[in-house]
Amino acid sequence: MKHLYRFLTLLLLTSCIPYKFAPKIAGDHVQLAKKFHKKLPRQRAFIFEDTKEAGEFYDYLYYKLRPDPNLHPDDFAYNLPIELDGVQGFLTFYEVERSSNTLNLIPLVIDAALEVNDYDSLLEDTYTSRTGHWYIVMILRDDAVNDMLNVEHEHYNSAKQYLSNLKKEYLNTANYESLLLTQQ
């Protein structure tokens, strides 16, 4: 039993305790946006992890979907009109950050030992560590403001496929201005 206590103490002192996790999303993921991030609307959303720099999805959509070539990027609306199977739809997207946080016990123990011996703490900034992950959250509504990512919506499959294709094209495109050449 004495060895078990030593082992547990050693394990506790040499570990980091995770207390907040960023989700791992693989493939096409549809869920309520409000459950993914509390500041988002209560509608179903197509969510994927963004591996590119901040603001690149905005640039991609600007070149892909902008209705007027003379429109300035600052005037670009978030309810982007799209046509899907002959139905008018409106795409709204959000860039959301979720983080993974851990509590690092070794710096806490070292600083506690230093303070007992009347020294200033040295490792205050390393008590916790944080790793941020960025996600793109897309909401698609029809012209009657119905959630097109609802399984019961008549265009659910085509809406999900459209957003999946949009995601794949975004992740595989390096030069967004080349999208202007493909538009007719």
NORQUI-V205057 format. One record per residue. N is the residue number from 1. RES is the residue in one small letter. PHI is phi in whole degrees, 0 to 359 (none if undefined). D_FIRST is the distance of its C-alpha to the first C-alpha in Angstrom with 1 decimal. Layout:
# NORQUI-V205057
n=N res=RES phi=PHI d_first=D_FIRST
n=N res=RES phi=PHI d_first=D_FIRST
This chain:
# NORQUI-V205057
n=1 res=m phi=none d_first=0.0
n=2 res=k phi=297 d_first=3.8
n=3 res=h phi=290 d_first=5.4
n=4 res=l phi=295 d_first=5.0
n=5 res=y phi=296 d_first=6.5
n=6 res=r phi=296 d_first=8.8
n=7 res=f phi=297 d_first=9.8
n=8 res=l phi=295 d_first=10.7
n=9 res=t phi=294 d_first=12.5
n=10 res=l phi=298 d_first=14.3
n=11 res=l phi=297 d_first=15.3
n=12 res=l phi=294 d_first=16.5
n=13 res=l phi=284 d_first=18.5
n=14 res=t phi=256 d_first=20.1
n=15 res=s phi=239 d_first=21.2
n=16 res=c phi=245 d_first=24.2
n=17 res=i phi=253 d_first=24.1
n=18 res=p phi=285 d_first=27.2
n=19 res=y phi=233 d_first=28.8
n=20 res=k phi=209 d_first=32.3
n=21 res=f phi=241 d_first=33.4
n=22 res=a phi=275 d_first=36.9
n=23 res=p phi=291 d_first=37.9
n=24 res=k phi=257 d_first=38.5
n=25 res=i phi=248 d_first=42.0
n=26 res=a phi=239 d_first=43.4
n=27 res=g phi=78 d_first=46.9
n=28 res=d phi=271 d_first=49.0
n=29 res=h phi=237 d_first=47.1
n=30 res=v phi=241 d_first=48.9
n=31 res=q phi=204 d_first=47.3
n=32 res=l phi=294 d_first=48.2
n=33 res=a phi=296 d_first=48.6
n=34 res=k phi=297 d_first=47.5
n=35 res=k phi=285 d_first=44.1
n=36 res=f phi=284 d_first=43.8
n=37 res=h phi=211 d_first=44.8
n=38 res=k phi=294 d_first=45.7
n=39 res=k phi=271 d_first=48.9
n=40 res=l phi=269 d_first=50.5
n=41 res=p phi=292 d_first=52.9
n=42 res=r phi=272 d_first=51.9
n=43 res=q phi=221 d_first=53.3
n=44 res=r phi=288 d_first=52.0
n=45 res=a phi=221 d_first=51.7
n=46 res=f phi=267 d_first=51.4
n=47 res=i phi=236 d_first=48.5
n=48 res=f phi=212 d_first=47.6
n=49 res=e phi=281 d_first=45.9
n=50 res=d phi=267 d_first=48.4
n=51 res=t phi=265 d_first=47.9
n=52 res=k phi=261 d_first=51.0
n=53 res=e phi=291 d_first=51.9
n=54 res=a phi=298 d_first=52.4
n=55 res=g phi=86 d_first=55.8
n=56 res=e phi=288 d_first=56.6
n=57 res=f phi=293 d_first=56.5
n=58 res=y phi=300 d_first=59.0
n=59 res=d phi=298 d_first=61.2
n=60 res=y phi=301 d_first=60.9
n=61 res=l phi=293 d_first=62.0
n=62 res=y phi=299 d_first=64.7
n=63 res=y phi=282 d_first=66.3
n=64 res=k phi=278 d_first=65.6
n=65 res=l phi=244 d_first=66.7
n=66 res=r phi=298 d_first=68.9
n=67 res=p phi=283 d_first=72.0
n=68 res=d phi=236 d_first=74.4
n=69 res=p phi=297 d_first=74.4
n=70 res=n phi=271 d_first=75.7
n=71 res=l phi=290 d_first=72.8
n=72 res=h phi=283 d_first=70.8
n=73 res=p phi=302 d_first=67.0
n=74 res=d phi=289 d_first=66.6
n=75 res=d phi=266 d_first=68.6
n=76 res=f phi=290 d_first=66.5
n=77 res=a phi=280 d_first=65.5
n=78 res=y phi=272 d_first=62.1
n=79 res=n phi=271 d_first=63.7
n=80 res=l phi=281 d_first=64.9
n=81 res=p phi=285 d_first=67.4
n=82 res=i phi=225 d_first=66.8
n=83 res=e phi=245 d_first=68.6
n=84 res=l phi=225 d_first=66.6
n=85 res=d phi=56 d_first=68.6
n=86 res=g phi=77 d_first=71.5
n=87 res=v phi=249 d_first=69.5
n=88 res=q phi=285 d_first=69.2
n=89 res=g phi=231 d_first=65.6
n=90 res=f phi=229 d_first=64.0
n=91 res=l phi=258 d_first=61.0
n=92 res=t phi=238 d_first=58.8
n=93 res=f phi=228 d_first=56.0
n=94 res=y phi=225 d_first=53.2
n=95 res=e phi=260 d_first=51.1
n=96 res=v phi=237 d_first=47.7
n=97 res=e phi=256 d_first=44.7
n=98 res=r phi=236 d_first=41.1
n=99 res=s phi=237 d_first=38.2
n=100 res=s phi=251 d_first=34.6
n=101 res=n phi=240 d_first=32.7
n=102 res=t phi=226 d_first=29.3
n=103 res=l phi=260 d_first=27.4
n=104 res=n phi=263 d_first=26.5
n=105 res=l phi=279 d_first=23.6
n=106 res=i phi=299 d_first=24.2
n=107 res=p phi=298 d_first=27.7
n=108 res=l phi=296 d_first=26.5
n=109 res=v phi=293 d_first=23.9
n=110 res=i phi=296 d_first=26.6
n=111 res=d phi=294 d_first=29.2
n=112 res=a phi=296 d_first=27.1
n=113 res=a phi=293 d_first=26.5
n=114 res=l phi=294 d_first=30.3
n=115 res=e phi=291 d_first=31.3
n=116 res=v phi=296 d_first=29.3
n=117 res=n phi=268 d_first=31.4
n=118 res=d phi=63 d_first=34.6
n=119 res=y phi=251 d_first=35.2
n=120 res=d phi=286 d_first=36.3
n=121 res=s phi=288 d_first=34.1
n=122 res=l phi=253 d_first=35.0
n=123 res=l phi=246 d_first=33.2
n=124 res=e phi=304 d_first=34.2
n=125 res=d phi=285 d_first=35.9
n=126 res=t phi=252 d_first=32.9
n=127 res=y phi=297 d_first=30.5
n=128 res=t phi=232 d_first=31.5
n=129 res=s phi=231 d_first=33.2
n=130 res=r phi=224 d_first=35.7
n=131 res=t phi=234 d_first=37.4
n=132 res=g phi=267 d_first=40.5
n=133 res=h phi=231 d_first=42.0
n=134 res=w phi=256 d_first=45.6
n=135 res=y phi=230 d_first=46.8
n=136 res=i phi=257 d_first=50.3
n=137 res=v phi=243 d_first=50.9
n=138 res=m phi=245 d_first=54.3
n=139 res=i phi=245 d_first=55.9
n=140 res=l phi=235 d_first=59.0
n=141 res=r phi=237 d_first=61.5
n=142 res=d phi=272 d_first=64.9
n=143 res=d phi=291 d_first=68.1
n=144 res=a phi=265 d_first=67.4
n=145 res=v phi=60 d_first=64.0
n=146 res=n phi=270 d_first=62.2
n=147 res=d phi=287 d_first=58.8
n=148 res=m phi=283 d_first=59.5
n=149 res=l phi=265 d_first=55.8
n=150 res=n phi=283 d_first=55.7
n=151 res=v phi=301 d_first=55.3
n=152 res=e phi=277 d_first=58.3
n=153 res=h phi=289 d_first=60.6
n=154 res=e phi=295 d_first=63.3
n=155 res=h phi=251 d_first=62.7
n=156 res=y phi=301 d_first=58.9
n=157 res=n phi=298 d_first=58.7
n=158 res=s phi=290 d_first=61.3
n=159 res=a phi=293 d_first=59.7
n=160 res=k phi=295 d_first=56.3
n=161 res=q phi=294 d_first=58.0
n=162 res=y phi=299 d_first=60.0
n=163 res=l phi=292 d_first=57.0
n=164 res=s phi=295 d_first=55.1
n=165 res=n phi=294 d_first=58.1
n=166 res=l phi=298 d_first=58.4
n=167 res=k phi=299 d_first=54.8
n=168 res=k phi=297 d_first=55.3
n=169 res=e phi=295 d_first=58.6
n=170 res=y phi=299 d_first=57.0
n=171 res=l phi=290 d_first=54.1
n=172 res=n phi=261 d_first=56.6
n=173 res=t phi=259 d_first=59.4
n=174 res=a phi=260 d_first=59.5
n=175 res=n phi=249 d_first=63.0
n=176 res=y phi=289 d_first=63.6
n=177 res=e phi=294 d_first=67.2
n=178 res=s phi=292 d_first=67.8
n=179 res=l phi=293 d_first=67.2
n=180 res=l phi=295 d_first=70.6
n=181 res=l phi=286 d_first=72.3
n=182 res=t phi=272 d_first=70.9
n=183 res=q phi=280 d_first=72.0
n=184 res=q phi=246 d_first=75.4
